Amino acid sequence: MAEEKKKKGFFARLKEGLGDVIWNRPIPDESMIDDLEEVLIASDIGVDTTMKIGEELRDSIRHNWLTRSDEINTALARIIEKLVDKGERNGLSTERPLIIMMTGVNGVGKTTTIAKLAHKLKEQGNSVILIAADTFRAAAAEQLSIWGERIDVPVIKHGEGADPSAVIFDGMAAAKARNADVIICDTAGRLHNKKNLMNELSKMNKVIGREYPDAARETLLVLDATTGKNAVSQAKEFNEAAELTGIVLTKMDGTAKGGIVVTVSDEFDLPVKFIGLGEGMDDLEPFDPESFAESITGE
């Protein structure tokens, strides 16, 4: 029940805004679409994506002779669902061994997300190893080690200031020696405009490719839902540097506008893999496009 309440709280303001637009009109008209687009943009859905949603809704109303508010609401939910539904790509790879590179700027909750993901994978029966390749930030490896102890998952680390690629190298060796199912690599909380740090990320990827070429790969970007449109620029830079396979959206506990999910998923064709709902160890949920869309529209 608590989880359901959290999910319903994702987009309370957005849902209320859409409700005012859709349910308070006797028949759909162009002004309704205009007002709806304003609500979407105010909720951090990008202009291009908003225009796409508006145009598809116009087509649906026209072609399907939609006149009732409930029909329009359902059509809107299906349009949003289609934008964020990437099929099997919304799920984490089931291949083993699997190496997951976790990227993202400082402050988005990356370290906590790594711990939550490791905990979830371990509960599913996987053997997991964490690699503390964020050697730039003071105490980053120590923080990951503390989480590793709490969830009983080994952490491979070097001292502060060590070469991140050297940590990755040792981590790959340890993972192969222990036949680990999943290897999760922490990386520096780099700013998306620091090209030298992006180059370091590319170097680490090369080491993984050379040392463990047979392993499946995921590169996930952790985004803070409360940062809004700034998350779009982060996704753009990280995607160019690391060829992202998906997004993890944190801080989706009801305070975020959350439209950034739709924008990033649409503009970069990136699947959302998980959503962080709170601070608890179990508050990392697989992304469900259908329930996501319905939580927005109140379907």
C-alpha positions as CSV (number, residue, x, y, z in Angstrom):
1,M,0.0,0.0,0.0
2,A,2.9,2.4,0.8
3,E,4.4,1.7,-2.6
4,E,1.1,2.4,-4.3
5,K,0.7,5.7,-2.5
6,K,4.2,6.7,-3.6
7,K,3.5,5.8,-7.2
8,K,0.3,7.8,-7.1
9,G,2.3,10.8,-5.7
10,F,4.8,10.9,-8.5
11,F,2.9,13.5,-10.6
12,A,0.2,14.9,-8.3
13,R,0.6,18.4,-9.7
14,L,0.8,17.2,-13.3
15,K,-2.2,14.9,-12.9
16,E,-4.1,17.8,-11.3
17,G,-3.2,20.1,-14.1
18,L,-4.1,17.7,-16.8
19,G,-7.4,17.0,-15.0
20,D,-8.2,20.7,-15.0
21,V,-7.6,20.8,-18.8
22,I,-9.3,17.6,-19.9
23,W,-12.1,17.1,-17.5
24,N,-13.4,20.6,-17.3
25,R,-14.4,20.9,-21.0
26,P,-17.6,19.5,-22.5
27,I,-16.0,18.8,-25.8
28,P,-12.3,18.8,-27.0
29,D,-11.1,21.8,-28.9
30,E,-7.8,23.4,-30.0
31,S,-7.6,25.5,-26.8
32,M,-7.7,22.3,-24.8
33,I,-4.6,20.9,-26.6
34,D,-2.8,24.3,-26.2
35,D,-3.6,24.3,-22.4
36,L,-2.5,20.7,-22.1
37,E,0.8,21.4,-23.8
38,E,1.4,24.2,-21.4
39,V,0.9,21.8,-18.5
40,L,3.3,19.3,-20.0
41,I,6.0,21.9,-20.6
42,A,5.7,23.2,-17.0
43,S,6.2,19.6,-15.8
44,D,9.7,19.4,-17.5
45,I,8.6,17.6,-20.6
46,G,10.6,19.2,-23.4
47,V,9.0,21.4,-26.1
48,D,9.7,19.0,-29.0
49,T,8.3,16.0,-27.0
50,T,5.3,18.1,-25.9
51,M,4.6,19.1,-29.5
52,K,4.8,15.4,-30.5
53,I,2.3,14.4,-27.8
54,G,-0.1,17.2,-28.7
55,E,0.0,16.3,-32.4
56,E,-0.6,12.6,-31.7
57,L,-3.5,13.5,-29.4
58,R,-5.0,15.7,-32.1
59,D,-4.8,12.8,-34.6
60,S,-6.3,10.4,-32.1
61,I,-9.2,12.7,-31.3
62,R,-9.8,13.2,-35.1
63,H,-9.5,9.7,-36.3
64,N,-11.2,7.9,-33.4
65,W,-14.0,10.5,-32.9
66,L,-13.1,11.1,-29.3
67,T,-15.5,13.4,-27.5
68,R,-15.6,12.3,-23.9
69,S,-13.0,13.4,-21.3
70,D,-12.3,9.8,-20.2
71,E,-11.6,8.8,-23.8
72,I,-9.1,11.7,-24.3
73,N,-7.5,10.9,-20.9
74,T,-7.0,7.3,-22.0
75,A,-5.6,8.3,-25.4
76,L,-3.1,10.7,-23.6
77,A,-2.0,7.8,-21.4
78,R,-1.4,5.5,-24.3
79,I,0.6,8.2,-26.2
80,I,2.9,8.8,-23.2
81,E,3.2,5.1,-22.6
82,K,4.3,4.6,-26.2
83,L,7.0,7.3,-25.8
84,V,8.6,5.7,-22.8
85,D,8.0,2.0,-23.6
86,K,11.3,0.6,-25.1
87,G,10.2,-3.0,-24.9
88,E,12.8,-5.4,-23.5
89,R,15.3,-2.6,-23.2
90,N,13.4,-1.2,-20.2
91,G,14.6,-4.2,-18.3
92,L,18.2,-4.9,-17.2
93,S,20.1,-7.4,-19.3
94,T,19.5,-11.0,-18.1
95,E,22.8,-12.2,-19.6
96,R,25.6,-13.3,-17.2
97,P,28.2,-12.3,-16.5
98,L,27.0,-8.7,-16.6
99,I,29.1,-5.6,-16.1
100,I,27.2,-2.4,-15.2
101,M,28.9,1.0,-15.4
102,M,27.2,3.6,-13.3
103,T,27.6,7.2,-14.3
104,G,26.3,10.5,-13.2
105,V,27.2,13.8,-11.7
106,N,27.7,14.3,-8.0
107,G,24.7,14.6,-5.8
108,V,22.2,12.5,-7.8
109,G,22.3,9.5,-5.4
110,K,24.6,7.3,-7.5
111,T,26.4,5.5,-4.6
112,T,23.1,4.8,-2.8
113,T,21.5,3.6,-6.1
114,I,24.5,1.2,-6.7
115,A,23.9,-0.3,-3.2
116,K,20.1,-0.6,-3.9
117,L,20.7,-2.3,-7.2
118,A,23.4,-4.6,-5.8
119,H,21.0,-5.6,-3.0
120,K,18.1,-6.2,-5.5
121,L,20.3,-8.4,-7.8
122,K,21.7,-10.3,-4.8
123,E,18.2,-11.0,-3.6
124,Q,17.4,-12.4,-7.0
125,G,20.2,-15.0,-6.5
126,N,23.1,-13.3,-8.3
127,S,26.7,-13.1,-6.9
128,V,27.6,-9.4,-7.1
129,I,30.9,-7.5,-6.9
130,L,31.3,-3.7,-6.6
131,I,34.2,-1.8,-8.0
132,A,35.0,1.6,-6.5
133,A,36.4,3.4,-9.5
134,D,35.4,6.8,-8.3
135,T,38.9,7.7,-7.0
136,F,38.5,11.5,-7.5
137,R,36.1,12.3,-4.7
138,A,37.4,12.0,-1.2
139,A,35.9,9.0,0.7
140,A,33.9,7.8,-2.3
141,A,35.5,4.3,-2.1
142,E,35.0,4.3,1.7
143,Q,31.3,5.1,1.3
144,L,30.9,2.3,-1.2
145,S,32.7,-0.1,1.1
146,I,30.3,0.8,4.0
147,W,27.4,0.0,1.7
148,G,29.1,-3.2,0.6
149,E,29.4,-4.3,4.3
150,R,25.8,-3.6,4.9
151,I,24.5,-5.7,2.0
152,D,27.3,-8.3,2.3
153,V,28.8,-7.6,-1.2
154,P,32.6,-7.5,-1.8
155,V,34.1,-4.2,-2.9
156,I,37.3,-3.9,-5.0
157,K,39.0,-0.6,-4.3
158,H,42.4,1.3,-4.3
159,G,43.5,4.3,-2.4
160,E,42.1,7.9,-3.0
161,G,43.6,9.4,-6.2
162,A,44.5,6.0,-7.8
163,D,44.1,5.5,-11.5
164,P,40.4,4.5,-12.0
165,S,41.3,2.2,-14.9
166,A,43.8,0.4,-12.6
167,V,40.9,-0.3,-10.2
168,I,38.8,-1.5,-13.1
169,F,41.6,-3.8,-14.2
170,D,41.9,-5.4,-10.7
171,G,38.1,-5.6,-10.4
172,M,37.8,-7.5,-13.7
173,A,40.4,-10.0,-12.4
174,A,38.6,-10.4,-9.1
175,A,35.2,-10.9,-10.9
176,K,36.6,-13.6,-13.2
177,A,38.4,-15.3,-10.3
178,R,35.1,-15.4,-8.3
179,N,32.8,-16.1,-11.2
180,A,30.7,-13.1,-10.3
181,D,27.3,-12.9,-12.0
182,V,27.1,-9.1,-11.9
183,I,29.9,-6.5,-11.6
184,I,28.8,-2.9,-10.8
185,C,31.4,-0.2,-11.4
186,D,31.1,3.1,-9.7
187,T,32.7,6.0,-11.6
188,A,33.5,9.6,-10.6
189,G,30.7,12.0,-10.1
190,R,31.9,14.1,-13.0
191,L,30.4,17.2,-14.3
192,H,29.0,16.7,-17.8
193,N,31.1,19.5,-19.3
194,K,34.4,18.2,-18.0
195,K,35.8,16.6,-21.2
196,N,38.9,15.2,-19.5
197,L,36.8,13.2,-17.0
198,M,34.7,12.0,-19.9
199,N,37.9,10.7,-21.5
200,E,38.7,8.8,-18.4
201,L,35.3,7.1,-18.6
202,S,36.2,6.0,-22.2
203,K,39.5,4.7,-21.0
204,M,37.8,2.6,-18.3
205,N,35.4,1.2,-20.9
206,K,38.4,0.1,-23.1
207,V,39.9,-1.7,-20.1
208,I,36.7,-3.6,-19.5
209,G,36.4,-4.5,-23.2
210,R,40.0,-5.8,-23.3
211,E,39.9,-7.7,-19.9
212,Y,36.4,-9.1,-20.0
213,P,35.3,-9.1,-23.7
214,D,32.7,-11.9,-23.2
215,A,30.7,-10.1,-20.5
216,A,27.4,-8.5,-21.3
217,R,27.4,-4.7,-20.7
218,E,25.1,-2.0,-19.4
219,T,26.0,1.6,-19.0
220,L,23.5,3.4,-16.8
221,L,23.1,7.1,-16.2
222,V,21.7,8.1,-12.8
223,L,19.6,11.3,-13.0
224,D,18.0,13.3,-10.2
225,A,14.4,13.9,-11.2
226,T,14.4,17.2,-9.3
227,T,17.0,18.8,-11.6
228,G,14.5,19.1,-14.4
229,K,15.8,20.2,-17.8
230,N,19.5,20.1,-16.7
231,A,19.1,16.3,-16.8
232,V,18.7,16.6,-20.6
233,S,22.1,18.1,-21.1
234,Q,23.6,15.5,-18.7
235,A,22.0,12.7,-20.8
236,K,23.3,14.3,-24.0
237,E,27.0,14.5,-22.8
238,F,27.1,11.2,-21.1
239,N,25.4,9.4,-24.0
240,E,28.1,10.8,-26.4
241,A,30.9,9.7,-24.1
242,A,29.7,6.4,-22.9
243,E,27.0,5.0,-25.2
244,L,24.4,4.7,-22.5
245,T,22.0,1.7,-22.4
246,G,19.6,3.2,-19.9
247,I,18.6,5.6,-17.2
248,V,18.0,5.3,-13.5
249,L,15.9,8.2,-12.2
250,T,16.3,9.0,-8.5
251,K,14.3,11.1,-6.0
252,M,10.9,10.3,-7.6
253,D,9.2,10.4,-4.3
254,G,6.5,12.8,-5.2
255,T,8.5,16.1,-5.0
256,A,9.7,15.9,-8.6
257,K,7.8,17.2,-11.6
258,G,9.1,14.1,-13.4
259,G,8.4,14.9,-17.0
260,I,12.1,14.6,-17.6
261,V,11.5,10.8,-17.9
262,V,9.4,11.3,-21.0
263,T,11.8,13.8,-22.5
264,V,15.0,11.8,-22.1
265,S,13.3,8.6,-23.1
266,D,12.0,10.2,-26.3
267,E,14.8,12.5,-27.3
268,F,17.6,10.0,-26.8
269,D,15.7,6.8,-27.4
270,L,16.9,5.7,-23.9
271,P,15.0,3.2,-21.8
272,V,14.4,4.0,-18.1
273,K,15.5,0.9,-16.2
274,F,14.7,1.8,-12.6
275,I,13.0,4.6,-10.5
276,G,14.2,5.5,-7.0
277,L,11.1,6.0,-4.8
278,G,12.8,6.8,-1.5
279,E,15.7,6.3,0.9
280,G,15.0,2.6,1.8
281,M,17.1,-0.2,0.5
282,D,14.0,-1.6,-1.3
283,D,13.0,1.7,-2.8
284,L,14.4,1.0,-6.3
285,E,11.6,-0.2,-8.6
286,P,11.8,-1.5,-12.1
287,F,10.3,1.0,-14.5
288,D,6.8,0.1,-15.7
289,P,5.8,2.2,-18.8
290,E,2.1,1.4,-18.4
291,S,1.8,2.2,-14.7
292,F,4.0,5.3,-15.2
293,A,1.7,6.7,-17.9
294,E,-1.4,5.9,-15.8
295,S,0.1,7.5,-12.7
296,I,0.4,10.7,-14.8
297,T,-3.1,10.8,-16.2
298,G,-4.9,9.1,-13.3
299,E,-6.1,6.3,-15.5
